[in-house]
Amino acid sequence: MWTRAELKARAKSVLSTSYWKAFLVSLLLAITGEGLPSCALNSSNGRQHSGATISTPGLGHEWSGDWGPAMIAIAAVAIFVGIVVALAVVAFRIFVLSPLAVGGQQYFKQAAQEDVNMNHLGHGFARGHYKAVVKGMIWKDFLNFLWFLLLIIPGYVKYYAYSMVPFILAENPGIGTKRAVELSNRMTRGHKWRMFVLDLSFIGWYLLGALALGIGILFVLPYVYSTKAELYLVLRQQALQEGICSRAELNLPELFE
């Protein structure tokens, strides 16, 4: 059974020789939002306006809020532009950030195994990987989204249940979307609460980073991502020992005695 102290000690050991590479990769991963504690749910900050009258300087009267053809046209254009921008953001998330997230997790996983190579960032975009990675990440995010629609707590539980999917897709992009989710779910079974506590253990570091106008948090991210990679390696080994998956399924070389 793994402990937080062991995972963090190994992460620190890896970062002691490759911190700045990890820092650059963690900045890119932070943009994708992958691997970070799922505590940044969207909240509404919009202000509600009361009253329907708007004073129009120089006209000597108040606009009553009636919409003429010109206002309707402007509103239609604004809505159209908003839809186009939203679709562009979603497309960027799916086709660029998702494979980038897988590549970033591949970097940290390989770094934990003494293979520090920035080229791993492009792993999710590689030929023969890209389509499968995008499909797998879409499926994972879609399932997580549905759980969050139901209730917040089940959404958080499933966030941890599916958190190993990027690592699994990095190991074998062709494993299949459903199998990647299933395997992540089984690998994290019995570990979700301890994974949540592991995330909580970084709060002190986040608070220290926040003292430097929030910029200091960026320097904590390599530590967080490295620790998560160490956790995956532990869960992977446990899954292999329990027969949940095979080395061939994860594209791992067979061990010969």
Helices and strands as residue ranges (DSSP letters): H 4-32, E 54-56, E 61-63, H 69-92, I 93-97, H 98-111, G 118-125, H 130-150, H 152-161, H 165-171, G 173-175, H 177-187, H 192-200, H 203-210, G 215-219, H 221-241
